[in-house]
Amino acid sequence: AAPSPVSGAPGGAAGGVSPPLDPADPRPPAELNGMVLLCKVCGDVASGFHYGVHACEGCKGFFRRSIQQNIQYKKCLKNENCSIVRINRNRCQQCRFKKCLLVGMSR
């Protein structure tokens, strides 16, 4: 039997590079030398350089609304130490805003 063709690059995802993208996703990801960049806040695919860091559309919009409307978020219920990742980034707004600032987002 002949070996089957291998698709994609060898090695898989590592070191700030995301797994293969969904071809149905219309968002253009931020790329550097053909590598997909990840959001510094939540780890989702970054759509570009926003407010001083590589960020996804969700975190870009969240930060924009936070600063434009000067929102004061409800106090964190978990010692202000929530993990902000793509699947749960909406659970604690105070910790998400804190992480935006921590990674360097600014006006």
A tleap script that builds the chain and sets N, CA, C and O, in Angstrom:
source leaprc.protein.ff14SB
mol = sequence {
  NALA ALA PRO SER PRO VAL SER GLY ALA PRO
  GLY GLY ALA ALA GLY GLY VAL SER PRO PRO
  LEU ASP PRO ALA ASP PRO ARG PRO PRO ALA
  GLU LEU ASN GLY MET VAL LEU LEU CYS LYS
  VAL CYS GLY ASP VAL ALA SER GLY PHE HIE
  TYR GLY VAL HIE ALA CYS GLU GLY CYS LYS
  GLY PHE PHE ARG ARG SER ILE GLN GLN ASN
  ILE GLN TYR LYS LYS CYS LEU LYS ASN GLU
  ASN CYS SER ILE VAL ARG ILE ASN ARG ASN
  ARG CYS GLN GLN CYS ARG PHE LYS LYS CYS
  LEU LEU VAL GLY MET SER CARG
}
set mol.1.N position { 0.841 -1.192 0.000 }
set mol.1.CA position { 0.000 0.000 0.000 }
set mol.1.C position { 0.874 1.238 0.000 }
set mol.1.O position { 1.893 1.283 0.688 }
set mol.2.N position { 0.488 2.224 -0.754 }
set mol.2.CA position { 1.239 3.477 -0.829 }
set mol.2.C position { 0.927 4.331 0.384 }
set mol.2.O position { -0.201 4.330 0.878 }
set mol.3.N position { 1.930 5.065 0.869 }
set mol.3.CA position { 1.671 5.944 2.021 }
set mol.3.C position { 0.701 7.049 1.636 }
set mol.3.O position { 0.719 7.545 0.509 }
set mol.4.N position { -0.141 7.426 2.580 }
set mol.4.CA position { -1.101 8.494 2.312 }
set mol.4.C position { -0.414 9.844 2.393 }
set mol.4.O position { 0.518 10.016 3.178 }
set mol.5.N position { -0.858 10.804 1.594 }
set mol.5.CA position { -0.238 12.140 1.637 }
set mol.5.C position { -0.487 12.811 2.984 }
set mol.5.O position { -1.529 12.624 3.613 }
set mol.6.N position { 0.483 13.582 3.399 }
set mol.6.CA position { 0.388 14.293 4.669 }
set mol.6.C position { -0.016 15.726 4.384 }
set mol.6.O position { 0.591 16.397 3.550 }
set mol.7.N position { -1.044 16.194 5.079 }
set mol.7.CA position { -1.465 17.577 4.881 }
set mol.7.C position { -0.967 18.431 6.024 }
set mol.7.O position { -0.828 17.952 7.150 }
set mol.8.N position { -0.697 19.693 5.744 }
set mol.8.CA position { -0.253 20.622 6.781 }
set mol.8.C position { 1.235 20.512 7.021 }
set mol.8.O position { 1.923 19.686 6.422 }
set mol.9.N position { 1.710 21.350 7.898 }
set mol.9.CA position { 3.125 21.386 8.230 }
set mol.9.C position { 3.433 20.358 9.307 }
set mol.9.O position { 2.570 20.048 10.128 }
set mol.10.N position { 4.651 19.823 9.319 }
set mol.10.CA position { 5.011 18.864 10.361 }
set mol.10.C position { 5.129 19.543 11.715 }
set mol.10.O position { 5.411 20.738 11.806 }
set mol.11.N position { 4.911 18.768 12.757 }
set mol.11.CA position { 5.156 19.298 14.100 }
set mol.11.C position { 3.919 19.679 14.863 }
set mol.11.O position { 3.877 19.463 16.075 }
set mol.12.N position { 2.905 20.236 14.227 }
set mol.12.CA position { 1.690 20.629 14.939 }
set mol.12.C position { 1.827 21.960 15.629 }
set mol.12.O position { 2.779 22.703 15.393 }
set mol.13.N position { 0.856 22.263 16.497 }
set mol.13.CA position { 0.803 23.564 17.162 }
set mol.13.C position { 1.751 23.617 18.342 }
set mol.13.O position { 1.782 22.700 19.163 }
set mol.14.N position { 2.524 24.689 18.430 }
set mol.14.CA position { 3.422 24.884 19.568 }
set mol.14.C position { 3.918 26.316 19.582 }
set mol.14.O position { 3.951 26.978 18.544 }
set mol.15.N position { 4.300 26.792 20.744 }
set mol.15.CA position { 4.964 28.083 20.869 }
set mol.15.C position { 4.207 29.266 20.325 }
set mol.15.O position { 4.764 30.034 19.540 }
set mol.16.N position { 2.939 29.448 20.714 }
set mol.16.CA position { 2.197 30.619 20.295 }
set mol.16.C position { 1.536 30.488 18.942 }
set mol.16.O position { 1.013 31.466 18.408 }
set mol.17.N position { 1.552 29.294 18.380 }
set mol.17.CA position { 0.919 29.066 17.090 }
set mol.17.C position { -0.325 28.233 17.329 }
set mol.17.O position { -0.278 27.233 18.045 }
set mol.18.N position { -1.424 28.635 16.741 }
set mol.18.CA position { -2.684 27.928 16.962 }
set mol.18.C position { -2.802 26.732 16.032 }
set mol.18.O position { -2.064 26.625 15.053 }
set mol.19.N position { -3.739 25.824 16.339 }
set mol.19.CA position { -4.006 24.715 15.430 }
set mol.19.C position { -4.577 25.239 14.113 }
set mol.19.O position { -4.882 26.427 14.007 }
set mol.20.N position { -4.726 24.375 13.111 }
set mol.20.CA position { -5.231 24.842 11.806 }
set mol.20.C position { -6.545 25.608 11.939 }
set mol.20.O position { -7.374 25.312 12.799 }
set mol.21.N position { -6.710 26.595 11.068 }
set mol.21.CA position { -7.897 27.442 11.118 }
set mol.21.C position { -9.071 26.791 10.408 }
set mol.21.O position { -8.888 25.957 9.522 }
set mol.22.N position { -10.262 27.171 10.797 }
set mol.22.CA position { -11.486 26.728 10.148 }
set mol.22.C position { -11.635 27.521 8.851 }
set mol.22.O position { -11.754 28.745 8.903 }
set mol.23.N position { -11.633 26.870 7.700 }
set mol.23.CA position { -11.728 27.614 6.435 }
set mol.23.C position { -13.042 28.376 6.283 }
set mol.23.O position { -13.127 29.296 5.469 }
set mol.24.N position { -14.062 28.009 7.047 }
set mol.24.CA position { -15.343 28.713 6.967 }
set mol.24.C position { -15.341 30.007 7.772 }
set mol.24.O position { -16.263 30.813 7.642 }
set mol.25.N position { -14.321 30.220 8.601 }
set mol.25.CA position { -14.235 31.420 9.433 }
set mol.25.C position { -13.821 32.601 8.558 }
set mol.25.O position { -12.735 32.577 7.980 }
set mol.26.N position { -14.667 33.641 8.445 }
set mol.26.CA position { -14.370 34.760 7.547 }
set mol.26.C position { -13.342 35.745 8.095 }
set mol.26.O position { -12.859 36.596 7.348 }
set mol.27.N position { -12.996 35.654 9.379 }
set mol.27.CA position { -12.073 36.627 9.965 }
set mol.27.C position { -10.651 36.408 9.457 }
set mol.27.O position { -10.162 35.279 9.466 }
set mol.28.N position { -9.989 37.459 9.019 }
set mol.28.CA position { -8.592 37.308 8.615 }
set mol.28.C position { -7.701 37.305 9.858 }
set mol.28.O position { -7.655 38.302 10.579 }
set mol.29.N position { -6.998 36.213 10.121 }
set mol.29.CA position { -6.145 36.185 11.309 }
set mol.29.C position { -4.894 37.026 11.113 }
set mol.29.O position { -4.435 37.231 9.989 }
set mol.30.N position { -4.352 37.507 12.221 }
set mol.30.CA position { -3.080 38.215 12.165 }
set mol.30.C position { -1.998 37.171 11.912 }
set mol.30.O position { -1.978 36.124 12.559 }
set mol.31.N position { -1.118 37.450 10.991 }
set mol.31.CA position { -0.069 36.489 10.681 }
set mol.31.C position { 1.287 37.166 10.688 }
set mol.31.O position { 1.418 38.345 10.360 }
set mol.32.N position { 2.291 36.393 11.070 }
set mol.32.CA position { 3.667 36.854 11.031 }
set mol.32.C position { 4.469 35.714 10.428 }
set mol.32.O position { 4.584 34.652 11.039 }
set mol.33.N position { 5.021 35.913 9.246 }
set mol.33.CA position { 5.757 34.865 8.543 }
set mol.33.C position { 4.922 33.602 8.376 }
set mol.33.O position { 5.441 32.492 8.502 }
set mol.34.N position { 3.638 33.763 8.094 }
set mol.34.CA position { 2.774 32.619 7.874 }
set mol.34.C position { 2.291 31.922 9.130 }
set mol.34.O position { 1.543 30.949 9.042 }
set mol.35.N position { 2.701 32.396 10.296 }
set mol.35.CA position { 2.268 31.785 11.551 }
set mol.35.C position { 1.115 32.594 12.130 }
set mol.35.O position { 1.156 33.824 12.131 }
set mol.36.N position { 0.097 31.916 12.618 }
set mol.36.CA position { -1.065 32.585 13.191 }
set mol.36.C position { -0.720 33.087 14.584 }
set mol.36.O position { -0.188 32.338 15.404 }
set mol.37.N position { -1.022 34.357 14.855 }
set mol.37.CA position { -0.747 34.945 16.164 }
set mol.37.C position { -1.955 34.786 17.072 }
set mol.37.O position { -3.096 34.760 16.611 }
set mol.38.N position { -1.691 34.682 18.365 }
set mol.38.CA position { -2.753 34.482 19.340 }
set mol.38.C position { -2.979 35.727 20.180 }
set mol.38.O position { -2.062 36.513 20.415 }
set mol.39.N position { -4.214 35.891 20.626 }
set mol.39.CA position { -4.593 37.004 21.487 }
set mol.39.C position { -3.831 36.917 22.801 }
set mol.39.O position { -3.804 35.863 23.436 }
set mol.40.N position { -3.216 38.014 23.209 }
set mol.40.CA position { -2.455 38.049 24.461 }
set mol.40.C position { -3.357 37.954 25.681 }
set mol.40.O position { -2.892 37.611 26.768 }
set mol.41.N position { -4.636 38.252 25.516 }
set mol.41.CA position { -5.562 38.228 26.653 }
set mol.41.C position { -6.131 36.829 26.871 }
set mol.41.O position { -6.051 36.288 27.973 }
set mol.42.N position { -6.709 36.241 25.813 }
set mol.42.CA position { -7.445 34.982 26.002 }
set mol.42.C position { -6.898 33.793 25.223 }
set mol.42.O position { -7.322 32.662 25.462 }
set mol.43.N position { -5.971 34.016 24.301 }
set mol.43.CA position { -5.405 32.910 23.541 }
set mol.43.C position { -6.153 32.543 22.278 }
set mol.43.O position { -5.740 31.621 21.574 }
set mol.44.N position { -7.243 33.231 21.964 }
set mol.44.CA position { -7.967 32.992 20.713 }
set mol.44.C position { -7.097 33.507 19.558 }
set mol.44.O position { -6.056 34.119 19.795 }
set mol.45.N position { -7.514 33.264 18.330 }
set mol.45.CA position { -6.770 33.752 17.168 }
set mol.45.C position { -6.843 35.274 17.131 }
set mol.45.O position { -7.934 35.844 17.153 }
set mol.46.N position { -5.690 35.933 17.076 }
set mol.46.CA position { -5.647 37.395 17.026 }
set mol.46.C position { -6.076 37.873 15.645 }
set mol.46.O position { -5.722 37.274 14.629 }
set mol.47.N position { -6.843 38.961 15.622 }
set mol.47.CA position { -7.269 39.528 14.340 }
set mol.47.C position { -6.359 40.667 13.911 }
set mol.47.O position { -6.475 41.167 12.792 }
set mol.48.N position { -5.457 41.080 14.789 }
set mol.48.CA position { -4.544 42.165 14.470 }
set mol.48.C position { -3.940 42.760 15.724 }
set mol.48.O position { -4.058 42.209 16.819 }
set mol.49.N position { -3.285 43.904 15.540 }
set mol.49.CA position { -2.624 44.606 16.642 }
set mol.49.C position { -3.570 45.704 17.103 }
set mol.49.O position { -3.743 46.710 16.414 }
set mol.50.N position { -4.184 45.514 18.271 }
set mol.50.CA position { -5.208 46.428 18.764 }
set mol.50.C position { -4.835 46.939 20.148 }
set mol.50.O position { -4.496 46.149 21.029 }
set mol.51.N position { -4.893 48.240 20.344 }
set mol.51.CA position { -4.615 48.866 21.642 }
set mol.51.C position { -3.251 48.452 22.190 }
set mol.51.O position { -3.070 48.349 23.403 }
set mol.52.N position { -2.301 48.218 21.300 }
set mol.52.CA position { -0.931 47.954 21.711 }
set mol.52.C position { -0.528 46.501 21.826 }
set mol.52.O position { 0.630 46.213 22.130 }
set mol.53.N position { -1.449 45.567 21.592 }
set mol.53.CA position { -1.114 44.139 21.671 }
set mol.53.C position { -1.851 43.371 20.570 }
set mol.53.O position { -2.814 43.874 19.992 }
set mol.54.N position { -1.395 42.162 20.289 }
set mol.54.CA position { -2.145 41.288 19.393 }
set mol.54.C position { -3.362 40.808 20.163 }
set mol.54.O position { -3.237 40.231 21.243 }
set mol.55.N position { -4.541 41.052 19.600 }
set mol.55.CA position { -5.787 40.719 20.297 }
set mol.55.C position { -6.824 40.193 19.312 }
set mol.55.O position { -6.796 40.509 18.123 }
set mol.56.N position { -7.739 39.384 19.839 }
set mol.56.CA position { -8.856 38.885 19.034 }
set mol.56.C position { -9.936 39.966 18.969 }
set mol.56.O position { -9.873 40.965 19.686 }
set mol.57.N position { -10.919 39.752 18.106 }
set mol.57.CA position { -12.017 40.716 17.978 }
set mol.57.C position { -12.794 40.851 19.285 }
set mol.57.O position { -13.219 41.951 19.639 }
set mol.58.N position { -12.985 39.746 20.007 }
set mol.58.CA position { -13.736 39.787 21.261 }
set mol.58.C position { -13.064 40.650 22.309 }
set mol.58.O position { -13.712 41.493 22.929 }
set mol.59.N position { -11.773 40.449 22.513 }
set mol.59.CA position { -11.056 41.223 23.527 }
set mol.59.C position { -10.864 42.671 23.091 }
set mol.59.O position { -10.868 43.579 23.923 }
set mol.60.N position { -10.695 42.889 21.780 }
set mol.60.CA position { -10.602 44.263 21.269 }
set mol.60.C position { -11.887 45.022 21.593 }
set mol.60.O position { -11.833 46.134 22.118 }
set mol.61.N position { -13.024 44.437 21.287 }
set mol.61.CA position { -14.311 45.088 21.544 }
set mol.61.C position { -14.581 45.271 23.020 }
set mol.61.O position { -15.087 46.312 23.439 }
set mol.62.N position { -14.245 44.260 23.815 }
set mol.62.CA position { -14.432 44.343 25.263 }
set mol.62.C position { -13.615 45.506 25.839 }
set mol.62.O position { -14.125 46.297 26.631 }
set mol.63.N position { -12.341 45.602 25.433 }
set mol.63.CA position { -11.488 46.669 25.946 }
set mol.63.C position { -11.981 48.035 25.473 }
set mol.63.O position { -12.000 48.992 26.248 }
set mol.64.N position { -12.382 48.127 24.201 }
set mol.64.CA position { -12.893 49.392 23.665 }
set mol.64.C position { -14.104 49.877 24.458 }
set mol.64.O position { -14.165 51.042 24.851 }
set mol.65.N position { -15.067 48.986 24.694 }
set mol.65.CA position { -16.257 49.365 25.470 }
set mol.65.C position { -15.886 49.743 26.899 }
set mol.65.O position { -16.447 50.680 27.465 }
set mol.66.N position { -14.948 49.016 27.471 }
set mol.66.CA position { -14.535 49.281 28.854 }
set mol.66.C position { -13.971 50.686 29.014 }
set mol.66.O position { -14.300 51.385 29.973 }
set mol.67.N position { -13.118 51.100 28.074 }
set mol.67.CA position { -12.495 52.414 28.224 }
set mol.67.C position { -13.400 53.542 27.743 }
set mol.67.O position { -13.399 54.624 28.329 }
set mol.68.N position { -14.173 53.307 26.684 }
set mol.68.CA position { -15.050 54.370 26.177 }
set mol.68.C position { -16.182 54.685 27.147 }
set mol.68.O position { -16.562 55.845 27.307 }
set mol.69.N position { -16.720 53.658 27.792 }
set mol.69.CA position { -17.851 53.849 28.696 }
set mol.69.C position { -17.417 53.941 30.154 }
set mol.69.O position { -18.254 54.074 31.047 }
set mol.70.N position { -16.106 53.870 30.395 }
set mol.70.CA position { -15.548 53.951 31.751 }
set mol.70.C position { -16.295 53.009 32.711 }
set mol.70.O position { -16.739 53.419 33.784 }
set mol.71.N position { -16.419 51.752 32.303 }
set mol.71.CA position { -17.195 50.769 33.059 }
set mol.71.C position { -16.454 50.328 34.316 }
set mol.71.O position { -15.258 50.040 34.276 }
set mol.72.N position { -17.170 50.281 35.415 }
set mol.72.CA position { -16.653 49.731 36.669 }
set mol.72.C position { -17.293 48.354 36.836 }
set mol.72.O position { -18.498 48.256 37.070 }
set mol.73.N position { -16.501 47.299 36.718 }
set mol.73.CA position { -17.044 45.950 36.756 }
set mol.73.C position { -17.286 45.473 38.178 }
set mol.73.O position { -16.663 45.942 39.131 }
set mol.74.N position { -18.223 44.513 38.295 }
set mol.74.CA position { -18.529 43.905 39.590 }
set mol.74.C position { -17.290 43.201 40.121 }
set mol.74.O position { -16.489 42.663 39.356 }
set mol.75.N position { -17.144 43.211 41.430 }
set mol.75.CA position { -15.991 42.583 42.066 }
set mol.75.C position { -15.950 41.092 41.753 }
set mol.75.O position { -16.980 40.418 41.745 }
set mol.76.N position { -14.757 40.592 41.499 }
set mol.76.CA position { -14.546 39.177 41.227 }
set mol.76.C position { -14.918 38.351 42.452 }
set mol.76.O position { -14.620 38.733 43.584 }
set mol.77.N position { -15.566 37.224 42.218 }
set mol.77.CA position { -15.976 36.340 43.308 }
set mol.77.C position { -14.921 35.287 43.639 }
set mol.77.O position { -15.109 34.487 44.555 }
set mol.78.N position { -13.811 35.283 42.898 }
set mol.78.CA position { -12.788 34.243 43.083 }
set mol.78.C position { -11.402 34.846 43.304 }
set mol.78.O position { -10.455 34.482 42.606 }
set mol.79.N position { -11.271 35.750 44.252 }
set mol.79.CA position { -9.970 36.327 44.623 }
set mol.79.C position { -9.256 37.068 43.497 }
set mol.79.O position { -8.032 37.198 43.529 }
set mol.80.N position { -9.995 37.556 42.503 }
set mol.80.CA position { -9.414 38.302 41.384 }
set mol.80.C position { -8.282 37.536 40.709 }
set mol.80.O position { -7.262 38.112 40.330 }
set mol.81.N position { -8.480 36.231 40.566 }
set mol.81.CA position { -7.443 35.379 39.981 }
set mol.81.C position { -8.048 34.394 38.979 }
set mol.81.O position { -7.605 33.249 38.892 }
set mol.82.N position { -9.049 34.830 38.230 }
set mol.82.CA position { -9.715 33.953 37.266 }
set mol.82.C position { -8.817 33.711 36.054 }
set mol.82.O position { -8.074 34.595 35.628 }
set mol.83.N position { -8.899 32.511 35.516 }
set mol.83.CA position { -8.182 32.171 34.297 }
set mol.83.C position { -8.977 32.731 33.115 }
set mol.83.O position { -10.159 32.425 32.956 }
set mol.84.N position { -8.327 33.544 32.297 }
set mol.84.CA position { -9.003 34.128 31.138 }
set mol.84.C position { -8.515 33.396 29.891 }
set mol.84.O position { -7.411 33.637 29.402 }
set mol.85.N position { -9.355 32.503 29.392 }
set mol.85.CA position { -9.073 31.764 28.160 }
set mol.85.C position { -10.302 31.871 27.262 }
set mol.85.O position { -11.371 32.282 27.713 }
set mol.86.N position { -10.152 31.509 26.017 }
set mol.86.CA position { -11.214 31.707 25.032 }
set mol.86.C position { -12.567 31.177 25.493 }
set mol.86.O position { -13.578 31.864 25.347 }
set mol.87.N position { -12.601 29.982 26.042 }
set mol.87.CA position { -13.897 29.376 26.364 }
set mol.87.C position { -14.593 29.993 27.567 }
set mol.87.O position { -15.803 29.830 27.721 }
set mol.88.N position { -13.857 30.700 28.428 }
set mol.88.CA position { -14.513 31.290 29.607 }
set mol.88.C position { -14.221 32.773 29.784 }
set mol.88.O position { -14.410 33.312 30.874 }
set mol.89.N position { -13.767 33.436 28.735 }
set mol.89.CA position { -13.352 34.833 28.869 }
set mol.89.C position { -14.477 35.771 29.287 }
set mol.89.O position { -14.202 36.870 29.770 }
set mol.90.N position { -15.740 35.370 29.115 }
set mol.90.CA position { -16.866 36.236 29.467 }
set mol.90.C position { -17.364 36.040 30.894 }
set mol.90.O position { -18.270 36.750 31.328 }
set mol.91.N position { -16.799 35.107 31.619 }
set mol.91.CA position { -17.319 34.794 32.958 }
set mol.91.C position { -16.998 35.849 34.004 }
set mol.91.O position { -17.838 36.147 34.854 }
set mol.92.N position { -15.803 36.418 33.959 }
set mol.92.CA position { -15.423 37.419 34.966 }
set mol.92.C position { -14.875 38.656 34.259 }
set mol.92.O position { -13.734 38.671 33.798 }
set mol.93.N position { -15.701 39.685 34.184 }
set mol.93.CA position { -15.306 40.893 33.457 }
set mol.93.C position { -14.195 41.655 34.167 }
set mol.93.O position { -13.330 42.240 33.516 }
set mol.94.N position { -14.212 41.653 35.495 }
set mol.94.CA position { -13.164 42.369 36.219 }
set mol.94.C position { -11.795 41.751 35.929 }
set mol.94.O position { -10.832 42.469 35.660 }
set mol.95.N position { -11.708 40.426 35.985 }
set mol.95.CA position { -10.430 39.766 35.715 }
set mol.95.C position { -10.016 39.901 34.250 }
set mol.95.O position { -8.826 39.992 33.948 }
set mol.96.N position { -10.987 39.915 33.343 }
set mol.96.CA position { -10.663 40.092 31.928 }
set mol.96.C position { -10.102 41.482 31.680 }
set mol.96.O position { -9.115 41.628 30.959 }
set mol.97.N position { -10.710 42.498 32.260 }
set mol.97.CA position { -10.199 43.857 32.085 }
set mol.97.C position { -8.818 43.992 32.725 }
set mol.97.O position { -7.927 44.632 32.168 }
set mol.98.N position { -8.651 43.387 33.891 }
set mol.98.CA position { -7.355 43.407 34.576 }
set mol.98.C position { -6.280 42.760 33.693 }
set mol.98.O position { -5.159 43.263 33.611 }
set mol.99.N position { -6.622 41.645 33.032 }
set mol.99.CA position { -5.651 40.981 32.168 }
set mol.99.C position { -5.360 41.815 30.927 }
set mol.99.O position { -4.224 41.839 30.454 }
set mol.100.N position { -6.369 42.500 30.394 }
set mol.100.CA position { -6.132 43.400 29.258 }
set mol.100.C position { -5.041 44.406 29.617 }
set mol.100.O position { -4.112 44.633 28.841 }
set mol.101.N position { -5.163 45.000 30.791 }
set mol.101.CA position { -4.176 45.985 31.234 }
set mol.101.C position { -2.825 45.327 31.497 }
set mol.101.O position { -1.780 45.884 31.161 }
set mol.102.N position { -2.852 44.131 32.102 }
set mol.102.CA position { -1.623 43.418 32.442 }
set mol.102.C position { -0.790 43.080 31.207 }
set mol.102.O position { 0.438 43.154 31.248 }
set mol.103.N position { -1.448 42.709 30.112 }
set mol.103.CA position { -0.704 42.350 28.902 }
set mol.103.C position { -0.293 43.575 28.089 }
set mol.103.O position { 0.418 43.444 27.093 }
set mol.104.N position { -0.733 44.763 28.504 }
set mol.104.CA position { -0.262 45.986 27.859 }
set mol.104.C position { -1.263 46.747 27.020 }
set mol.104.O position { -0.879 47.673 26.306 }
set mol.105.N position { -2.536 46.389 27.081 }
set mol.105.CA position { -3.522 47.154 26.308 }
set mol.105.C position { -3.664 48.555 26.898 }
set mol.105.O position { -3.730 48.728 28.115 }
set mol.106.N position { -3.708 49.538 26.024 }
set mol.106.CA position { -3.885 50.927 26.462 }
set mol.106.C position { -4.515 51.719 25.328 }
set mol.106.O position { -4.532 51.284 24.177 }
set mol.107.N position { -5.038 52.901 25.680 }
set mol.107.CA position { -5.659 53.766 24.671 }
set mol.107.C position { -4.667 54.035 23.578 }
set mol.107.O position { -4.979 54.744 22.621 }
savepdb mol mol.pdb
quit
